[in-house]
Amino acid sequence: MERILVSACLMGRRVRYDGRAKTSSDARLAAWREEGRLVAHCPEVSGGLPIPRPAAEIEGGAGGAAVLSGAARVLASDGSDVTAEFLAGARSALAVARSHGIRLAVLKEGSPSCGALSIYDGTFSGRRGPGQGVTTALLEQHGIRVFTEDHVDEAADYLRTLEP
């Protein structure tokens, strides 16, 4: 059975920067959970960040690949540099995925870790632009397809290509 990495906040865990969850009501995610397919993980917490914590954004909205290459940093709203924690969290998520043979993830959109299509622009003004979070960029660099919580149907289509 194919396992699926999923953002812990989507599974109801209170791990987000504000101490809340973003629990998904998607029926397919619920079914996958019942089947034992889901492996919940929060890269920010596994990278050493506390709950709650200041919001963080990638400077200049540069995206996760720029952080991975050292061309951009992840900054918290209080001005602190949390790049090391985001990199550690991304490596942790990759290690978890590898340990379970995971080739598919459903992650929280907009997050500086997990965003797959858009991230906040680095100004802490609530504006988003196209881009990926640090964890998503690392997972995809290693062949793990990442989908957002709004694209679970596409994730299910991809899952069908992985299973005979």
C-alpha positions in Angstrom: 0.0 0.0 0.0 1.3 3.4 -1.0 1.8 5.8 2.0 1.1 9.5 1.7 2.9 12.3 3.6 0.4 14.8 4.9 0.7 18.1 6.8 0.0 17.4 10.4 -2.1 20.6 10.7 -4.5 19.1 8.0 -5.0 16.1 10.3 -6.2 18.3 13.2 -2.9 18.7 15.0 -2.4 22.1 16.6 1.1 22.7 15.2 0.6 25.9 13.1 2.5 29.0 14.0 -0.6 30.4 15.8 -1.1 27.2 17.8 -4.1 26.1 15.7 -4.9 23.3 13.3 -6.2 23.7 9.7 -8.2 20.4 9.8 -9.2 19.2 6.4 -12.8 17.9 5.9 -11.9 16.2 2.6 -13.6 12.8 2.4 -10.7 11.2 0.5 -8.2 12.3 3.1 -10.5 10.8 5.7 -10.7 7.6 3.8 -6.9 7.4 3.3 -6.5 8.0 7.1 -8.9 5.1 7.8 -6.9 2.9 5.4 -3.7 3.7 7.3 -2.1 5.4 4.3 -1.3 8.8 5.9 1.9 9.8 7.6 1.3 13.1 9.4 4.3 15.4 9.7 5.0 19.0 10.6 8.4 20.1 9.2 8.4 23.4 11.2 8.0 21.6 14.5 10.4 18.8 13.6 12.9 21.5 12.6 12.8 22.8 16.1 10.3 25.7 16.1 8.0 26.1 19.0 4.2 26.2 19.1 3.1 29.0 19.0 5.8 30.9 17.1 6.0 34.1 15.1 4.8 33.8 11.5 7.5 33.3 8.9 7.9 34.0 5.2 10.6 33.5 2.6 12.3 36.9 2.0 11.3 38.4 -1.3 8.8 35.5 -1.9 11.8 33.8 -3.5 10.6 30.3 -2.9 11.9 27.1 -1.3 14.5 26.3 -4.0 16.2 29.7 -3.3 16.3 28.8 0.4 17.7 25.4 -0.3 20.5 26.9 -2.5 21.3 29.6 0.1 20.1 32.5 -2.1 17.2 33.4 0.3 16.4 33.2 4.0 13.2 32.4 6.0 12.5 35.3 8.3 10.0 35.5 11.2 7.8 38.4 11.7 9.9 39.4 14.7 12.9 39.7 12.4 14.7 36.5 13.5 16.3 34.3 10.9 14.6 30.8 11.0 16.2 29.4 7.9 18.1 26.7 9.8 15.0 25.4 11.4 13.1 25.4 8.0 16.0 23.5 6.4 16.1 21.0 9.2 12.4 20.5 9.0 12.5 19.9 5.2 15.3 17.3 5.7 13.2 15.7 8.4 10.2 15.5 6.1 12.3 13.9 3.4 13.7 11.4 5.9 10.2 10.4 7.0 9.1 10.1 3.4 12.0 7.9 2.5 11.6 5.7 5.6 8.0 5.0 4.5 8.7 4.7 0.8 6.5 7.7 0.2 6.2 9.1 -3.4 3.2 11.4 -2.8 2.4 14.2 -0.3 -0.6 16.4 0.4 0.6 19.6 2.1 -0.8 22.9 3.4 -0.9 25.5 0.7 0.6 28.9 1.4 3.0 27.7 4.1 6.6 28.7 3.8 7.4 25.0 4.4 4.6 23.2 2.6 3.1 25.6 0.0 3.1 23.9 -3.4 1.6 26.6 -5.7 1.8 29.8 -3.7 3.6 31.3 -0.7 3.4 34.6 1.1 5.6 37.3 -0.5 7.9 38.0 2.4 6.4 41.4 3.3 4.1 40.1 6.1 1.3 42.0 4.4 -0.9 39.0 3.6 -0.1 38.9 -0.1 0.8 35.7 -1.9 2.6 35.0 -5.1 3.5 31.8 -7.0 6.1 29.7 -5.4 6.9 26.6 -3.2 7.8 26.3 0.4 11.1 24.8 1.5 9.9 21.3 2.3 7.9 21.1 -0.9 10.9 22.1 -3.0 13.1 19.5 -1.3 10.6 16.7 -1.6 10.0 17.5 -5.3 13.8 17.6 -5.9 13.8 14.1 -4.7 10.9 12.8 -6.9 8.1 13.1 -4.4 5.0 14.8 -5.9 3.4 17.4 -3.7 -0.3 18.4 -3.9 -2.2 20.9 -1.9 -5.2 20.2 0.3 -7.3 21.8 -2.5 -6.0 19.3 -5.1 -6.7 15.9 -3.4 -8.6 14.7 -6.5 -5.4 15.2 -8.5 -3.4 13.5 -5.8 -5.8 10.5 -6.0 -5.3 10.4 -9.8 -1.5 10.3 -9.2 -1.9 7.7 -6.5 -3.6 5.4 -9.0 -0.6 5.6 -11.3 1.6 4.4 -8.5 -0.4 1.4 -7.6 -0.9 -1.6 -9.9 
